[in-house]
Amino acid sequence: MTIVVRPVDLDSEQQELVSVLQRNLPNLPHARRFEWLYRQNPHGPAWSWFACDQQADKVVGIASVFPRAMWVGGEVVLCGQVGDFAIDSSYRSLGPAVLLQRATFEPVNCGNLAFCYDCPPHEAGMSTFRRLGIQANCQMYRYARLLRADRKVQKFLGRGPWIGPVGTVANLLLRLQTRRRQSVPGLEITLHSGRFGEEFSLLDEQLARKEVIRARRQAPDLNWRYREDPLHEYQILTARHGRELVAFVVVWVAGQDASVVDFFGLRFPGVAVALLEAAVQHCRRASVQTVEAFLSDDHEFSAALKEAHFRCRSAAARVVAYARPGSEMSVLLERRSRWSLNQVEILA
């Protein structure tokens, strides 16, 4: 078996690309998201590579890099996020995985990207990076807040006539334990139903810091991610002090569960907690049972999540960055700059 890796032509090989993804990552309708993710990205088209079995003359794996604008060292640079990494089950060994991982470094080594980063979801996903001698730059953590106890009551007690009364009491106790009465004078929190405008771009620029690495949140970035996504519908809540936009939160509801996909803004006293509470109430009205959020290990809003009764439940994805060896970016990343990441930064 001889495995070789080659670039994908997104025009002539789209069908093959989608086919490889669909048989290996079947939980997503890849054909529906292809144009949006691979071609309509405001930062440019994706790079993709096939892993091919030369002897069998077939494609057995794929990896892609999606361009992302990131704030690094107080400036915006073009980076790339590795995603849609998939290999056929009979070829899932370290060799093909390392070959594909190396291929994702090509746009960086050629100078098209300042760096690229991958988000292996578990320890096993770090095996290719250990082989390449690369360590994780930061760790993501999963936080969760229980809004309703019905599922947990049923899990522990099973089905029966007692489920209704027990669930009612449990839900009442849960709401009493997490009740908040504190408000922030002059703060207005509303549902944002339209597209993102210039005020969001201004907020993004206002929060640029030299010591922080994070995704850019200009209006075109936000519109592409949250208003043009063909698979998901997002709810956005904004916080304004006076007439000034100071923070926003993005929520995705899926059945009885919800995710705080993005959480961004100025650190005014009480604003972050008030905005999270408003998001929780929005989810409660949608009969959500659990709300979760993902933040990097030294995110500035970790304390606000805890104050809003979110609990750290588990370690999640690692974030592993690659910059051209010896470059200024490589030196900067080695200084252990603070990565301020939400769930959106680890979603492909």
N, C-alpha and C positions, 0 to 999 in steps of 0.2 A: 504493500500500500504506500503510494507516494502522494502526499498532500502538498499542493501549491496554493498560494494566495495571490489573487489578482484583483484589480479595481473593477467595479461594476459600472456599466453604462446605464444610468438611470432612465434614459429614453428607450433604448432597445431591449433592456433586460428587466424592466419593471415587473412583468408577470412572473419571471423566475424568482426575483427578489421576494415578492409577496408570497409566492408558493413556499419558499423555504421558511419564511417567518410563520406562516399559517400552520404548517405541520409541526413546528417546534414550539411556538408560543400561541396556542389556539384560543386563549382567552380574549384576544382582541381581534376585531375585524380589520385586518391590516390594509385591505384594499381601500376601505373608506377613509383611512387616515393618511394614505400615502402622499397625495398631493399636498395636503396641509403641512405634514411633517417634513417631507423630503424636498419639496420644491418651493413652497410659499413662505418659508421662514424669512422674516425680514432681514436676517443677516446673511442670507445666501443659501444655496442648495447644500444638501448633505454630501458627505463622502461615504462610500460603501465599498466593501471588499467581499468577494466570495472565497471560501475555502473549497478547493476542488480535488476530488480523487482522480488523478490522471489515469490510472489503470481502468477504473470503472467509467471514466468520462462522465462524471456527474458532479453537481454542486452539492456539498454536504454541510455547508455552514456559511454564516454571514456575520459581519460586524459593521456598524456605521458610526460616524461622528457627525453630530449636529452642531452647527455654529451657534455660539452664545456670546452676547456682549456682557462683559463682567467688569465691575469696579475692582481694580487691583492697584494698591499704592496710591489711591486718590485719583487715578486716571482710568478711562474706559479702554479696555483692550478686547480684541476678538479672540475668544477661546473656543473650545469644542467639548461637547459632552458625548461620551461613548454610550451607545444604546443599541437596541435591537441586536444584541449579541446572542446568536443561536447556532447550535451545532446538532446535526442528526444524532440520535441516540447511540447508534453503533460506532460513532466516531468521537464520542465524548471522552477523550483522553487529554492529558496535559499538552501533548505535542501540537495538535491542531489549534487548541485554545491559545497557546503561546504565539503561534504564527499569526493568528488573527489579532491578538493583542498588540503585537509589534507593528502590524499594519496600521493600526489606529494612531500610531505615533508619527506617521509619514507627513500629515499636514503641518505638524509642529516642526519636524526636522527640516522641512522645505521652506519654513518661514511664513506659511499661510496663517498659522495660529500661534498665539503667545504660549499657550499650553492647552492640554486636553485633560479631562478628568473622567474617571469611571466611578461607578457606585455599586460595587459588589454587595449584595444584600445580606451575605452571611460569611462565616469564616472560610467555608469551602471555596467561595468565590475569590479569596485572596491568594489561592494557590499559584495562579499565573504570575501575579506580582511578586510573590516570594521567589519564584524561579528567575524573574527578571531583576531581583534585588531592589524592589521598590516598596516603600512602606506607606501606610495610610497617612493622610494629612489631617484628617479629623474624623470623628465618629458622630453619627446621627443617633438620636434617641427618640423612642416612641412614647408620647404622653397620651393619656386617655382620661375622659371624665364620663362617669356613668350618669345618665339622665333618667333612665327608667330601669327598674329591677326585674321586670317581668321574665326576661329570658333566663336570668340567673336563678330566679326562684324556681322556674320550671326545670332547669338543669339539675338543681339539688333535690327538689321534692317530687319531680315527675308530674304527670298529669293527674288531675283529680278535682273534686268540687271545692277543695280548699285553696286552689291556685288563685282564684279571683280575689277573695278577701285578704290573703297573705300578700299578694302583689300590691293591692291598694295601700295596705299599711306600710309596706316597704318603700313604695314610691313617695308616700307622704313623709316618712322619716328622711328619705334621701333629699327631698326638697327643703326640709327644715334645716338639715345639716349644711346645705350649700347656699342658703339664702343670703343675699347681700343687700344692704340698704344704702350703702355709700354711693354718692353721685359726685360728678365733677361739674362745678358751676360753669355755665356758659358752653358746655359741650353738647353738640347736637350729633346724634348718630342716626343715619338714614340708610335705606336700601338704595344702592346705585344701580339703576336699570339700563342706562345708556352705554355708549362707548366711552372709553377713557380719553380725557382731554389734556390740555397743556398743564393743568394744575398738578396732575400726577407726575409729569416730567419734572416740574419744578421741585416737587417733594423728593423725587429721586436724587436730583442734583444737590439738594440741601443736605442730604444724608450721606454724601460722599465723605469717606474717612480714609486716611492713608493706611491705617493699621488693619483695615477690614477688607476681606474678599467676599464679594456677594454678586448676585446677578443684577444687571441693570434693569430698571423698571420705568423706562420711558413709555409714553402713550402707545407708540407702535408695538413695543414688546408686549404690553398688557393686552392690547386689542387682539393681537395674534394668538396669544396664549389662552385668554379667557372668553373672548367673544367669537372667535373663528374656529375654535376646536370643534370638529365634526362629531365627536363622540360624547362630550360631557357638557352639561349645563351648570354654570357656576353662579352662585349668589355672592354679591359684593356688598359689604357694609362699609360706609365711610364715616369717619369722625371728623367733625369740624369744630374749631374753637373760634367763635365769631363767624367769619366767612372763610377762614383759612382751613384748607385741608391739612390735617395733622397726622392721620393714620388711616389705614384701611385693612380689612380682613377679607379673604376669599374662602368661601365654604363650598364644598361639594357634597351633596346628599345622595346616597345610594341605598334605597330601601330604608332599613332601620338603623343605618350607620351613616356617619358624616365625618368628613375630614376638613380640618383647617389647612387648606392647601398653601395659603400665603398669608403672612402677618407682618405688616411693615408700617413704620411711622416714627414720628418724633417721640422722645421719651419724656413727655409731659407727665407730671404726677397723676396717677390714677387713670390715665387715658387708655393704656393697654388693657388693663383689667376691665374697665367699663366696656371697651369694644369687644373683648372676649365674652363677657356676660351677655351682650346684645346678640352675638353670634349663637351662643348657647340657647337663648330664648327663641331665636329664629328656628333652630333645629328642634327645639321642644315642640313648637307648633306643627312641625312636620312629622311628629310622632317618632323622632329619632331616639334610639335607646342609648347609643354610645357615640361620643365625639372624640376623635383622635387628632393629634398633631405631631409633626416630626420637626425637631430642631437640632442643629449642630450642638456639640457639647459645650461651647462657650458662647452661645447666642445670648444677646442682651435681653431678650424677652423670656428667658427661662423662668426667672423669678415671677413674672406676671402670670405665666401659665400656672405655676404652683399656687399663687394667690387666688386664681380663679378656679381652684379645686381640680385642676388637672394633675394627675399623678404619673410620675415616670414609671413606665411598665417594663421596658426592655431596651436593650441596645438594638439598633436597626442597621442601616447600610453604613459602610465605610466610604469615605471619599478619598480617592487616590489620584493625585495629579502628576502629570508628566510634562516637563519642560526640557528643551534642548540642553544637554549637559554643558556646563560652563557658561551658559547665557545669563544675562542679568535677571531674567525671570526665574531661572533655576535657583539663583542665589536668594532672591526674594522669597520664594516658596520655602526654602530651607530655613528661613528665619522664624518659621512657625507663626506666620501672620494669623490673625483671628478670622476663621471662616464663619460667616454669619449666613447660614443656610436654612431655608424652609423646605417643606416637602416639594414645592414646585421646582427647586433647583436639582432635585434628584430624579424627577420624572422626565422620561424621554419625550 
